[in-house]
Amino acid sequence: LLRMFFDALYDEDVIKEDAFYKWESSKDPAEQLGKGVALKSVTAFFTWLREA
C-alpha cells in the first residue's frame, strides 16, 4: 500500500526524488517509529528510483 502511495506521489510530482532520498536516510528520532517496516515495504520503489 505504501509503495502505491510513493508511486503516485512521485508520478504526480507531489514529492520530488530528493525528498524521498532525504526521508530514506533521515535519522530524525521523530521519524523512526515504524520506519523500518515502511522502508522494507518500499524497497522496490527505491531500487526503481535509483535505476530510473
Contacts in CASP RR format, 6 or more apart in sequence:
PFRMAT RR
TARGET T0000
AUTHOR 0000-0000-0000
METHOD contacts of the structure
MODEL  1
LLRMFFDALYDEDVIKEDAFYKWESSKDPAEQLGKGVALKSVTAFFTWLR
EA
1 41 0 8 1.000
2 38 0 8 1.000
2 41 0 8 1.000
2 42 0 8 1.000
3 41 0 8 1.000
3 42 0 8 1.000
3 44 0 8 1.000
3 45 0 8 1.000
6 20 0 8 1.000
6 42 0 8 1.000
6 45 0 8 1.000
7 45 0 8 1.000
8 14 0 8 1.000
9 15 0 8 1.000
10 17 0 8 1.000
10 20 0 8 1.000
10 45 0 8 1.000
10 49 0 8 1.000
17 49 0 8 1.000
20 45 0 8 1.000
20 46 0 8 1.000
20 49 0 8 1.000
21 49 0 8 1.000
23 31 0 8 1.000
24 39 0 8 1.000
24 46 0 8 1.000
END
